Amino acid sequence: MFKLFDLSLKINGFDIRKAQKEFEQILGVPEKDYQDYIEKKRKEIVEYHLQNNPFYREIVGSSLFEKWENLPVLTKKNLQKPLAQRLSKEYSEKKVFVNKTSGSSGDPFVFAKDKYTHALTWASNIYRFGWYGIDFNSSYQARFYGIPLDRVGYYKERFKDFLSRRYRFPIFDLSDKILESVLEHFKTKKFDYINGYTSSIVLFGKYLQARNIVLTDICPTLKVCMVTSEMLFEEDKILLEKHLGIPVVNEYGASELDLIAFQNPNDEWQVNAETLFIEILDESNQPVENGKEGKVVITSLYNKAHPFIRYEIGDVGILDEKSCWKKPILKKLVGRTSDIAILPSGKKSPGLTFYYVTKSIIEDDGNVKEFIVRQKTLDSFEIDYVSESELTQQQIDEIEKAISKYLEPGLTFSYYRKDVLKRTARGKLKQFQSDL
């Protein structure tokens, strides 16, 4: 069979055959040797950047690698300098893969990968999607993603979708009228899988629920759904699996790195230990025990064009106690460090706690389609929501009672019913926002 996707990677300078061969070799490293393998790769990438990247050498303050734990932890603010100043000596902007982070953490920046590292990223994606029988050369994707609205950007993405066997549903307007047209596409196209932003796919799932539709009754070729970029709550996963009629797989990634964790067929959130090294650190940048919460810090083991070494991605997570060097398991992704609510008592709480407690009440009857929580001052919050009808006083009382119980009393809330919620430029829904 003609492999159009592989060919498109090759034409763009991404040697996918070589990358897949090396990826297979990494997978073949025995568990007993895996710690040595990771430590060797860590040392190699650090020494490369200390010798070839003046930007990184200046941050470290030395050209010699001594001890892993003494290396600085990079933040996104460290990287908000012109890309040309951050590239390694033998690379230029014309010879690397260049892209921009979404800015969902509030700190967007332009980044680069050498082309072989980007090919390894695709090898990693191909391997993990293959767990569910998905082949990027032949499987047809229903894609719920944003799309550039300028003419050139729009058609460029559409062309990439064609090469990658994807049909894209733009997600800036997800009214019932638009979702009705989305459903029509599933009646006429033989999609193999769904991929896209969690909130958009959940909204489509609720549209199906309201009409008592199971999507596989309409599109029986569907095998699996992958959701990304936003939190997937357990009750939403249950709803989706019921009304899509297929397994729902949770992925966690970052455009500047790779897939970070991907739900395997045993329902474990398996961390990418092939191209990345993941640490969970405390506020003093010391490692925490598996099972304990901390900052997610990631090293790209192959990227020679740009240093992502002990890079603090802005998330808080927990590694499972049963994790090992070859197969780390992400037990829980708590949320973004930038999405922390600071309360009058001085208590700090992940903003998604508000979202989660509120969600359990106001979505119970299916009236509220989606909502966001915004912190305005230490003790005041706003809730914007989209619904068939306004929240009742009983629902409002239940929300405030639950928040008083799970967080602290004395907080005030204002409620605003909207026709549509504001998303980021890429179409993501930021579920908790702090204006502090």
Disulfide bonds with the S-S distance in Angstrom:
none
